[in-house]
């Protein structure tokens, strides 16, 4: 299980903020649920019959067995079932940044790519059959937007289907499997998206669309998914009152646009080789005062940026300017500000943008406005 250091937490928090904004605009409601539940709960959900090999062993307390949750979905089903639902409430979109635990074999563990404790930007959409295609389409459009903002353009879509020859993983409900796979296929075709189909890659409760990315070694990993669940509503006896005043089973869409945050951060680190976009950079501005007499102005600039929620650092070490510049560039800071006699006298800043050797002379206000706009717009450069 990874330990997150301060710089990593910045990246993770910025991703979380980004996705929460998208989910708010898309009508999701935020919920929270416990990390542990009674074993019988996961028996009901189907995780123990079909997913037990990926769960941590049971913990006994007062003659009752408990398990760490491998997914948030059964907890969200209980939230849906906490009151009688009307068709007027649907689609009901419940979202959670949920910590989950999966017992990966030690030989399968790999850095941040594959871990035993992970955080997902999980959500579950409860809707009618008539609504399901549009909900899946909207989820895919959210994925496309998020990937574009993050600068990830090279990925493969996979329609992950069941395998009738594997009864240990999949229930033999051929008609329902084919119906659900058909829904996902139709949405992909209607959106003119290229995709491949692979049997045996579905979740135990339904087929899914996986977004596949390659790591630096060329190995594919699933980064995101949208899943069509036709079993859980029956297992949990979920229902809503339809337009006719009758009880009807909802269809459930599982979705995690960034999948495991651990894995997605790993993909971003590999893609950008540490030179993160400005809005994701742990340190966005490095200030380099040349001598002690420049420290006071450096502190003033730091305070201005800090109070505007820009992540800024002052290098006040007793080192040569060349050494400070070298270290600042190695830190991949998007902006480097050098402060010397000219800057103190003029009240301006000497700004160097990552990837350029040229220096720009800007007033503090102009520089702040430029940085704030780029952060707000989440642009890729500098």
ChimeraX attribute file (.defattr): number of C-alpha atoms within 10 A of each C-alpha:
attribute: neighborCount
match mode: 1-to-1
recipient: residues
	/A:1	13
	/A:2	11
	/A:3	7
	/A:4	11
	/A:5	8
	/A:6	10
	/A:7	12
	/A:8	15
	/A:9	13
	/A:10	18
	/A:11	20
	/A:12	19
	/A:13	13
	/A:14	15
	/A:15	21
	/A:16	17
	/A:17	12
	/A:18	14
	/A:19	18
	/A:20	19
	/A:21	12
	/A:22	15
	/A:23	20
	/A:24	12
	/A:25	9
	/A:26	13
	/A:27	13
	/A:28	20
	/A:29	14
	/A:30	14
	/A:31	15
	/A:32	14
	/A:33	17
	/A:34	12
	/A:35	16
	/A:36	16
	/A:37	16
	/A:38	17
	/A:39	19
	/A:40	14
	/A:41	17
	/A:42	22
	/A:43	15
	/A:44	14
	/A:45	21
	/A:46	18
	/A:47	21
	/A:48	17
	/A:49	15
	/A:50	18
	/A:51	17
	/A:52	16
	/A:53	14
	/A:54	16
	/A:55	20
	/A:56	17
	/A:57	13
	/A:58	13
	/A:59	14
	/A:60	12
	/A:61	9
	/A:62	5
	/A:63	7
	/A:64	11
	/A:65	14
	/A:66	19
	/A:67	21
	/A:68	21
	/A:69	24
	/A:70	24
	/A:71	20
	/A:72	23
	/A:73	21
	/A:74	24
	/A:75	21
	/A:76	23
	/A:77	21
	/A:78	13
	/A:79	14
	/A:80	20
	/A:81	16
	/A:82	10
	/A:83	9
	/A:84	11
	/A:85	17
	/A:86	16
	/A:87	19
	/A:88	11
	/A:89	12
	/A:90	16
	/A:91	20
	/A:92	18
	/A:93	24
	/A:94	23
	/A:95	25
	/A:96	22
	/A:97	20
	/A:98	22
	/A:99	21
	/A:100	20
	/A:101	22
	/A:102	20
	/A:103	16
	/A:104	16
	/A:105	12
	/A:106	10
	/A:107	6
	/A:108	10
	/A:109	14
	/A:110	10
	/A:111	12
	/A:112	18
	/A:113	19
	/A:114	20
	/A:115	21
	/A:116	19
	/A:117	16
	/A:118	20
	/A:119	19
	/A:120	24
	/A:121	22
	/A:122	22
	/A:123	25
	/A:124	27
	/A:125	25
	/A:126	28
	/A:127	22
	/A:128	19
	/A:129	12
	/A:130	9
	/A:131	13
	/A:132	22
	/A:133	18
	/A:134	11
	/A:135	19
	/A:136	23
	/A:137	17
	/A:138	13
	/A:139	22
	/A:140	21
	/A:141	13
	/A:142	17
	/A:143	20
	/A:144	15
	/A:145	13
	/A:146	18
	/A:147	16
	/A:148	12
	/A:149	16
	/A:150	17
	/A:151	15
	/A:152	14
	/A:153	11
	/A:154	9
	/A:155	14
	/A:156	16
	/A:157	19
	/A:158	19
	/A:159	23
	/A:160	23
	/A:161	22
	/A:162	26
	/A:163	18
	/A:164	16
	/A:165	10
	/A:166	11
	/A:167	12
	/A:168	12
	/A:169	18
	/A:170	21
	/A:171	17
	/A:172	15
	/A:173	10
	/A:174	12
	/A:175	9
	/A:176	14
	/A:177	24
	/A:178	14
	/A:179	13
	/A:180	18
	/A:181	23
	/A:182	13
	/A:183	15
	/A:184	23
	/A:185	18
	/A:186	12
	/A:187	18
	/A:188	20
	/A:189	11
	/A:190	10
	/A:191	12
	/A:192	9
	/A:193	11
	/A:194	10
	/A:195	16
	/A:196	11
	/A:197	14
	/A:198	13
	/A:199	12
	/A:200	17
	/A:201	18
	/A:202	23
	/A:203	18
	/A:204	21
	/A:205	21
	/A:206	26
	/A:207	28
	/A:208	26
	/A:209	28
	/A:210	24
	/A:211	23
	/A:212	18
	/A:213	21
	/A:214	15
	/A:215	15
	/A:216	10
	/A:217	6
	/A:218	8
	/A:219	9
	/A:220	14
	/A:221	16
	/A:222	21
	/A:223	21
	/A:224	22
	/A:225	23
	/A:226	25
	/A:227	25
	/A:228	26
	/A:229	23
	/A:230	20
	/A:231	20
	/A:232	21
	/A:233	20
	/A:234	13
	/A:235	14
	/A:236	15
	/A:237	12
	/A:238	21
	/A:239	21
	/A:240	24
	/A:241	17
	/A:242	17
	/A:243	11
	/A:244	8
	/A:245	10
	/A:246	10
	/A:247	16
	/A:248	18
	/A:249	19
	/A:250	26
	/A:251	23
	/A:252	26
	/A:253	23
	/A:254	23
	/A:255	25
	/A:256	22
	/A:257	25
	/A:258	25
	/A:259	21
	/A:260	26
	/A:261	25
	/A:262	23
	/A:263	24
	/A:264	22
	/A:265	18
	/A:266	16
	/A:267	21
	/A:268	20
	/A:269	14
	/A:270	13
	/A:271	15
	/A:272	11
	/A:273	10
	/A:274	14
	/A:275	22
	/A:276	23
	/A:277	24
	/A:278	25
	/A:279	26
	/A:280	23
	/A:281	21
	/A:282	23
	/A:283	21
	/A:284	21
	/A:285	26
	/A:286	27
	/A:287	26
	/A:288	24
	/A:289	25
	/A:290	22
	/A:291	16
	/A:292	12
	/A:293	13
	/A:294	18
	/A:295	20
	/A:296	12
	/A:297	17
	/A:298	27
	/A:299	16
	/A:300	12
	/A:301	22
	/A:302	20
	/A:303	14
	/A:304	16
	/A:305	21
	/A:306	13
	/A:307	9
	/A:308	13
	/A:309	10
	/A:310	20
	/A:311	18
	/A:312	21
	/A:313	19
	/A:314	16
	/A:315	18
	/A:316	17
	/A:317	13
	/A:318	10
	/A:319	11
	/A:320	11
	/A:321	15
	/A:322	10
	/A:323	10
	/A:324	22
	/A:325	19
	/A:326	11
	/A:327	14
	/A:328	22
	/A:329	19
	/A:330	11
	/A:331	15
	/A:332	22
	/A:333	25
	/A:334	25
	/A:335	22
	/A:336	25
	/A:337	24
	/A:338	21
	/A:339	24
	/A:340	20
	/A:341	13
	/A:342	11
	/A:343	20
	/A:344	16
	/A:345	9
	/A:346	9
	/A:347	14
	/A:348	19
	/A:349	26
	/A:350	21
	/A:351	22
	/A:352	21
	/A:353	18
	/A:354	18
	/A:355	13
	/A:356	8
	/A:357	9
	/A:358	10
	/A:359	14
	/A:360	14
	/A:361	14
	/A:362	15
	/A:363	15
	/A:364	17
	/A:365	14
	/A:366	12
	/A:367	18
	/A:368	17
	/A:369	12
	/A:370	11
	/A:371	21
	/A:372	17
	/A:373	12
	/A:374	17
	/A:375	17
	/A:376	10
	/A:377	11
	/A:378	16
	/A:379	16
	/A:380	16
	/A:381	14
	/A:382	16
